[in-house]
């Protein structure tokens, strides 16, 4: 799949419209995940993460499924933590997910781990 950015960063243009249907967002997220998995240049991961965050937000807002919303918040937290280096935003996302699925041990551990760093 050819890159749309000069530096090869984003596979999906940053100005691409947000998909109207969650299935479209899921498809685009899957393509972005493939970019991460293919070990794109490290500087492209931040751009891809920002695009993924837009699609995650859209998917969460269009879903009435609490578990889906919690999952999108958890993935957003991971992206903030791993690819954007923003621990505060990651903790905020993980906490939002925990409100929807209280007691989720993975989320609790992520919050505790990041809070120990600060």
ABEGO torsion letter per residue (X at the ends): XBBABAAGABABBAABBBBABAAAAAAAAAAAAAAAAAGBBAAAAAAAAAAAAAAAAAAAAABABAAAAAAAAAAAAAAAAAAAGBAAAAAAAAAAAAAABBGBAAAAAAAAAAAAAX
